[in-house]
Amino acid sequence: MYDATVQLLQKAMLAKRVIPCLDVHDGKVTRGVQFGKAEAGELRNVGDPVELAIRYNQQGADEMVFFDITASAHGRATMVEVIERAADECFMPLTVGGGIKAVDDMHQMLRAGADKVSINSSALANPELIRQGAEKFGSQCIVVSIDAKKVAPDRWEVFSHGGRKSTGFDAIEWAIRAVGLGAGEIVLNSIDADGTKKGFDLVITRRISESVGVPVVASGGAGNLQHMADVLLEGRADAVLAASIFHFGEYTVDDVKKFLAEQKIPVRLT
């Protein structure tokens, strides 16, 4: 109990991170709503991932997340090239996810220049992959991304395959298990809120944040600056991840950090 309390206090004292997210399809950044799919023509082309990464690096982003949504051999080769180029141009930590199914896949992305790898459906299919990755590369390199959907008044279930398939797993229980296996960070994606710009799911974010001793990154629903402050304060998240509000020029990373600082939320200002 003492160790868990100390971990939570340490989390609360750390500077909160602002993280732009790039969904990459065939080498281009795209954006959908509530997990819109490429095959359904529901994705909007946003631009070149490296150009966007450079922009956010200049704006003071704490990290950058790339998600490969192509799910093909060609897409994987393209993503390796994207990571290599971004690592050469940017000085912030890079996380890459999507289609990582084995330790060799992790190694390929880390060797290309990623600092962390994010796994989701592959971790659900083979939880030992979390342990294997943590043992080989360290827990700090292993991020478990959780796509959660509210299915009852007080229950959120984990979905796999881009939010299409229910696993029946309780989101909080899965987060605790993933951390127990070696995950060094959790990215919590709200399927209900994703792309809607109506705010984060504060309840499930807070419950998971208070249940694990590793950083929790809130994702899905950012529409304005107050939404970000709310999920960091009320949701107890350690970082906030967003896409649309950055990609379409509504706010810069610097705008977010200045607002958070005004709310007495600790951030790293450039």
N, C-alpha and C positions, 0 to 999 in steps of 0.2 A: 504493500500500500504506500509506504514511504517513497519508494522508487518511482511509482506511478505519479504521485503528487509532485515530486521534484521535476519529472519530465514535463508535466503540464505547465508548471511555473516557468520552466526554461523556454518552452514553446511560446508562451505569452509575451516574454520579454524580447524575443528576437524581432528584428525588422521584418515587416510584412513585404512580400514580393509581388510585383506586378509582372504578369507573364502573358505576352501575346501568343496566340496559337494559330498555326498555319496548317490547314487541311490540304494536303498535296495530292492531286490526281493527274497522272500523266505529266508530271513536271510543272504543273500550274497550281496556284492556290485557288481553292474554290470555297464556297460557303453555301450551306443549306439551312433548312429550318426543321427542328425536331428530327435530326438524323436523316435528312433527305438523302437519297441515294443517286449515285452517278448513273446507274443503269436506267433509272426512271426519269432522267433528264431534269432532276430537281436541284441541280447545283449551278451556282452562279460563278463565273470565272472572275477572279479578283486580280491576279497578276503573277509576276515572277517571284518565287519564294525567296531567292537570295536578295533580290532588290528590296523586298519587304523586310527581310531580316536585318539588312543594313540600316534601313530607315528606323526600325525599332531599337536597334543597337545605339543609334545616334540620339534617340529620344530618352535613353536611359533605362531600357527594359532590364529587369534583373535576370531574366532567362528567356529562352525561346523554345517553344514546343513545336515539333513537326510531326504530323500524323499522316502516314502514307495510306491513302484510302483506295489505291489502285488494285492492290492485292493480286499482282502478277509478277512474273520473273522480270519482265521488262520494266515494270514499275519499281521493283526493288533496285535494279541497276541505276535507274534514274534517281532514286532517293539517295543512294550512296553518293552520286555525283553532287546532288544538292547539298548534302551534309558537308562534303569535302570543300565545296565552294564557300559555304556559309562559315565554316570553321576558319577558313583563310581570311575572311573579311571581318568577322565579328569577334568580340572579346568577352561576350557573355556566355554562360553555360548553355549548351544545347541538349535538348531531350528529343529522342525520336521514337515513335511507336507505329504500330500497324504492320501486321504480317510477321512479327517476330515470334517464331515457334520453337526455337532451339538455342542452346548456348552459342552455337556457331553463328547464328544470326545476330545475337548480341555482340559477339566479338567483331563481326563485320562492321556494324554501325559504330561501335566504340573506336575501332581502328580508323574509320573514316573521319572521326573528329567529334562524335557525340560524347557528351559527358555522362548521360544517363540513357537508359532504354526503358520504354514503357510497354508493359504487356497487359493484355486484357483477356480476350477469349482463350488465348493459349494457356494462360495461367489457370483459368477455370477448367479447361480440359485436362491440364497436367499441373496441379499445384506444386509438384516437386520442381518444376522449372524455376519457380521463385527461389527455392533453396539452392538449386544448382548455380543459378546466376549470382546469388549473393555470395556463395562460397568461392566462386572463381574471380569475381570482379569487385566484391564488397557490396554491402547493403546500400551504400550511398549511390550506387549506379543503378539500382533496381527500383523502378516505379511500377506500382500496380494501379491501373486505371479501372475504375468501377463505373459502369453505366447503370444507374439506379432509376427505377420508376415506382411511383406510389401506386400500390395495388389495393390498399385498404386504408381506413382512417389512421392506423398507426403501424403500417407495414410498408416497407420499400423493398422490392426484389431486385436482384441483379439480373441484367439482360446481357446476352452475348451476341456475337455476330453483328456488330454495329447497331445494337439496340433492337434487333429483330426477333430474338429468341429468348424466352424466359427460362432461367435456370432453376427457379424455385428457391434459390438461396436468399436468405435474409442479408441485406446490404451491410448492416452493422456487424453481423457475425462473420461475414466474408472478409471485411476489412481487418477485423481482429485476427483472423486466421492468417491472412496474407502477411501481416506484420510479424506474426509468430514464425512464419516460414522464412523471413528475412527481408521483406520489402522495406526499403528505407523511406518511402514516401507513397502517399495515396493521392491520386487525382480522382475526385468525385464529380462525375458528370450527371446532371439531372436531365433525364430524357424529356420530362414534362416541360422543362424550362428552356431547353436548348434552342438557341436562335430566336426565341420569342421576344427577348429584350424586356421582359416583365419582372426581372429580378430573380435572384437565386432561391433555391429551396433551403431556407435557413434552418428548418427543423432537422432534416437528415444530416445537413452539414455539421451542425453543432453536436449531434449525437455521435457521429463518427469521430469528430475532432476530440471529443472528451473521452472516447473509448480507446484511442491508440496513442502511443507515445512518440509517433513520428509525424512530420509535417503533413498536413492535409491541404491540397490545392482545390479550391472551389471552381467549378466549371459549369456553364450553362445558365443563361438568363441575364447576363450583364446588359443593361440598357442605358444606365446613367451612372453618374459618379456616386450617388447615394447608395445605389445597389451594391457597389463595391465596398463602401464603408460598412454597410449593414452586414454583409457576409463575413467580414473580418472581425467585427465587433460582436454582433448577435450570433453569427454562425460559428465563431471561434476558429475560422479558417486561418491558416498560416500564409496563404498566398491566394491571389485571385487570377484566374485565367480568362481571357476574353478574345474574341475574334472580330465580329462584325463592327463593333464600335470603333475599333482601331482601323480596320481595313478600309472602311468607307469614310474615314476622316472626321467622324463625329467628335472624337477626343484623341489626344496624344497620350503617350505613357506619362509624359511630364505633367499634363493636366491632371491625371489620376493621382499622381504622387503628391502634387501640391495640395489637392483637395483633401487627401488622406492626412497629410501633415497638419492641415488646418483643423482636422477632427481629432488631433492628438494621437493619431495612429502612427507608430514608428515605421518609417520608410527610409530607404537610402536615396537621398536627393543628389542630383548631379550638379 
